Amino acid sequence: MQVMNSQIADIITQIFYKVKNEESLGEIAKYIPELSNVDAEKFGVHIAFLNGESFGIGDFQEKFSIQSIAKVLSLSLAYRHLGERIWTRLDVEPSGNAFNSLIQLESDKGIPRNPFINAGALVVCDILIDILQNPKEELLSFIWQFAGTKSINYSLRIAKSEKQTGFRNIALCNFIKSFGNIKNSPEEVLDLYYLLCSVEMSCEELSYTFGFLANKGKILGADQEILSLSKTKRINAVMQTCGFYDESGEFAFRVGLPGKSGVGGGIVALMPNQYVVSVWSPQLNEKGNSFRGMKFLEEFTTATNVSIF
């Protein structure tokens, strides 16, 4: 039986403290120096319903680096402009490998397996540089449009930190360019990519920002269409199958919602036509996904008996 919205706060509160009081077996992403400075015990949850109801607990209003979660937003912008032609440069298959793997690019001739691994996001950044006059500014304005606030911004400090240790991303970008699937200079593409990954939001902002993907492509609380219903369906499908790197199958199995994770410890997941839920806990499991975030969402969909399956 589906739990009514009025009961959600109690369910979230119970699960939040249960997960918080259990031992976390995760570790902070230390390979990006700035991320290693985050308090490992931070933990926040926020849910936003399409009918305007919302609830948050813990550190849900504290900003954090959303990292790869932002790849959904850059893909949405590129897809909006380019349409179905975008899939000539990107595939939509789960990679089965780590998010920064170079292995498959050789056999796939420079076509990334999906838009959410690092290789795929680099190609999306290359596309944005081609189709936009001021990609950095226009990407941020695009995010503001459906987040409902201009307080969201890049973190130059985090972008610089990622650039200093981004040797594998440099290799990925140059390798893809050798196949002709990067059109612009690798330096320009990488600069946009590092900025994209440095976007900072709170769980609350993240829930509202991703509302359009739960709302048939329309901004929450407005009738303005960001993406067509068809494009929205396809992005949700790619999140379902590829949003958690080589743990995407596990997330589908245990949680059953389209979602996206980031190595900053954030996870956003959504139930189409109902809600968006965001979780932040910076300690990651061995696959690079939030340990507490995964646990919370598994218990949440189990308790509410609501998933897309």
Stockholm file with secondary structure:
# STOCKHOLM 1.0

chainA/1-309         MQVMNSQIADIITQIFYKVKNEESLGEIAKYIPELSNVDAEKFGVHIAFLNGESFGIGDFQEKFSIQSIAKVLSLSLAYRHLGERIWTRLDVEPSGNAFNSLIQLESDKGIPRNPFINAGALVVCDILIDILQNPKEELLSFIWQFAGTKSINYSLRIAKSEKQTGFRNIALCNFIKSFGNIKNSPEEVLDLYYLLCSVEMSCEELSYTFGFLANKGKILGADQEILSLSKTKRINAVMQTCGFYDESGEFAFRVGLPGKSGVGGGIVALMPNQYVVSVWSPQLNEKGNSFRGMKFLEEFTTATNVSIF
#=GR chainA/1-309 SS CCCCHHHHHHHHHHHHHHHHHSCCCCBCCTTSGGGGGSCTTCCEEEEEETTSCEEEEESTTSCEECGGGHHHHHHHHHHHHHGGGGGGTCCCSCCCSCTTCCHHHHHTTTCCSSTTSHHHHHHHHHHHHHHCSSHHHHHHHHHHHHHTCSCCBCCHHHHHHHHHTCHHHHHHHHHHHHTTCCCSCHHHHHHHHHHHHTCEECHHHHHHHTHHHHTTTBCTTSCCBSSCHHHHHHHHHHHHHHTTGGGHHHHHHHTCSCEEECTTSEEEEEETTTEEEEEECCCBCTTSSBHHHHHHHHHHHHHHTCCCC
#=GC SS_cons         CCCCHHHHHHHHHHHHHHHHHSCCCCBCCTTSGGGGGSCTTCCEEEEEETTSCEEEEESTTSCEECGGGHHHHHHHHHHHHHGGGGGGTCCCSCCCSCTTCCHHHHHTTTCCSSTTSHHHHHHHHHHHHHHCSSHHHHHHHHHHHHHTCSCCBCCHHHHHHHHHTCHHHHHHHHHHHHTTCCCSCHHHHHHHHHHHHTCEECHHHHHHHTHHHHTTTBCTTSCCBSSCHHHHHHHHHHHHHHTTGGGHHHHHHHTCSCEEECTTSEEEEEETTTEEEEEECCCBCTTSSBHHHHHHHHHHHHHHTCCCC
//
